[in-house]
Amino acid sequence: ACPSRTAAPQMNGTSQPPQQQPQHTPAKKTPRDFIFGKVIGEGSFSTVYIAKDIHNRKELAIKVCDKRHILREHKEEYIKREKDVLNIVSNSGAPFFVKLFATFQDATRLYFVLTYAKHGELLPHINRVGSFDMACSRFYAAEILVALEHLKRLNIVHRDLKPENILLDENMHILITDFGSSKIMTNENDTNDEDDRSRARKNSFVGTAQYVSPELLTAKTASTSSDLWALGCIIYQMVSGLPPFRSGSEFLIFKQIMNLNYEFPDGFCPIAKDLIEKLLVLEPYQRLGATDEVGYPSIRQHNFFQGIDFETLQNQTPPLIY
Ligand code: ADE
C-alpha cells in the first residue's frame, strides 16, 4: 500500500516546524475503473476509446497504446515525450488543450485518460461546410494563436499541428491534442539536440506532410515558429477549404513546401491572404511573431484579428459553423 496514505499525523508540541499533513495520493487507476465504449480515434500505434469513469459517470477519452508495437517500432521516446508534455500542459492550467487525468498500464498496454472532446476533430467540420466564413475562421484562428502562446511560454513545440489534432469540446471551443511529435525546448534560441535530428532523419520526417515546416524538412530543427507555419496552413484551409500545399505524393508536397509553391484561389479574403503570406515564410525567424518576446502580440495586432477580444475567448460563444 502507499505509505503516505496510511501514515499517522505527527504530534507537534515543540518549536519544530509542523510536519506535512499526510498526502492523499489517489490510487493508481486500472482499466476496471472505466467502461470502455466505441473507438473515436486511431493512430499508428494507439487507439482512442470513449469511456466512462464508473465512480462519477464522467465521459473521458482513453488512448490505449500497445507496448509490443511501441517497442517494435522504437517509439518509447515519443510516448514518454507525449506523457511529459501532457503533464506540463495539464498542470499549467492553460485553456485549449486536452487534459491528462491519469496514466496506468497493464501487461500489454499503456493508457492515457484524457478530456473527451464531444465535437471531435476540426477537420470534418471544415469539410462538412466546405470552408469557414470570416467570423468563424477569425475566431478559431484566435483560439489556436492563444494556445500557441501558451506552448511558447512553456517552451513546447507541437510540431504536428493540423485540423485532425485540433478537437472541439461540448461548447465548440478548441482542445489541442496529440503531443507525440512534440519537443520540449531546453535552451533558449534553439531547437533540437543531435539525437533528435538523427532520429528525425532516420524516420524521414516528423509531422504530417501538408503542415510540416520547411526547416523540419531540411535542417530537421524546429523552433516555436514551426507551429506558426502550421497556423498559416490551417488559416488558409479554414478560409478556402483545402490546405495550401497538396499533391498526389508526400515527396511532391515537400517539394512544393521547399519552393513555397502555393496559390490563393480567386476571391480569397485579402486581409487573410496578407496574414498567411506573413506566416508562410521559408526563414523561420522572419515569420510574423517569430521575434516577439512574450506571446505573439504582432500576430494579435494583424488586421485579420480586428474585433477579437483575446482575453475572453474561452467565455465567448463561438460563431456557428455552417
Ligand atoms: N479523438 C482523439 N482523441 C479524442 C478526444 N480526446 N476526444 C474526442 N475524440 C478524440
Residues whose N, C-alpha, C, O or C-beta is under 5 A from the ligand:
A	BS01	ADE	I40 G41 V48 A61 L114 T115 Y116 A117 G120
